[in-house]
Structure formats: C-alpha cells, structure tokens
C-alpha cells in the first residue's frame, strides 16, 4: 500500500466544506483539522503509486477552496 500525508491550506472559513469533500475521495482515509501553518492534514492511501499521485493531483488539489498543498510520500 502506498501512503502519503497531504498538508492543506484552505480559504478562510472553508475547512468544514473542504473536509466534507475530502471524505468523498476513496483514497482519503483520515482528515484532521490542525492549528498552525496548515489547516488540514490528510492521510491518503492507494494500491499503486500512480493511483496515489492521481488522487492527490486530480481529486484533492483541485477541490474548491484548497489554496495550496504540501505532499509527503511515506517511504518504507
């Protein structure tokens, strides 16, 4: 299983709607609201690296009210 953590900055006040949309993405396993530089931390898992990258690029980064992301792919 391929695993990544994505740190997300959202538009102010849109954390709840972004969280709701993230929970609709099959590869998203957990979403945490956090204080600090980022607004959300997301755990993403997929069977292949290609599916992981597609989920992040096509399903997460393109969500409305997502301003920026930082992706950390976990290595074995």
SVG drawing of the C-alpha trace seen along z (x, -y; Angstrom):
<svg xmlns="http://www.w3.org/2000/svg" viewBox="-19 -34 31 36">
<polyline fill="none" stroke="black" stroke-width="0.4" points="0.0,0.0 1.3,-3.5 0.8,-6.1 1.1,-9.9 0.2,-12.8 -1.1,-16.0 -1.0,-19.3 -3.6,-21.7 -4.2,-25.4 -7.8,-26.3 -9.6,-29.6 -10.5,-31.1 -13.7,-29.6 -13.9,-26.8 -12.3,-24.0 -15.5,-22.1 -16.6,-22.1 -13.2,-21.0 -13.2,-18.3 -16.6,-17.1 -15.4,-17.0 -12.1,-15.2 -14.2,-12.5 -15.8,-11.7 -12.4,-10.7 -11.9,-6.9 -8.2,-7.2 -8.6,-9.6 -8.5,-7.6 -8.3,-10.4 -8.7,-14.1 -7.5,-16.2 -8.1,-19.9 -5.0,-21.5 -3.7,-24.8 -0.6,-26.3 0.7,-27.0 -1.7,-24.4 -5.4,-23.9 -5.8,-20.2 -3.7,-17.1 -4.9,-14.3 -3.8,-10.6 -4.1,-9.2 -3.6,-5.5 -3.7,-3.8 -2.8,-0.4 -0.3,-1.9 1.9,-5.0 0.1,-6.1 -3.3,-5.9 -1.8,-7.8 -0.5,-10.6 -3.8,-10.8 -5.8,-11.1 -3.7,-13.9 -3.3,-15.8 -6.8,-15.2 -9.1,-14.7 -7.5,-16.7 -5.6,-19.6 -8.5,-20.6 -11.1,-20.9 -12.8,-24.2 -11.3,-26.4 -8.0,-24.5 -5.3,-27.2 -2.2,-25.1 -0.9,-21.7 2.3,-20.0 2.6,-16.3 4.8,-13.9 5.0,-10.4 5.9,-7.8 8.9,-5.6 9.4,-2.1"/>
</svg>
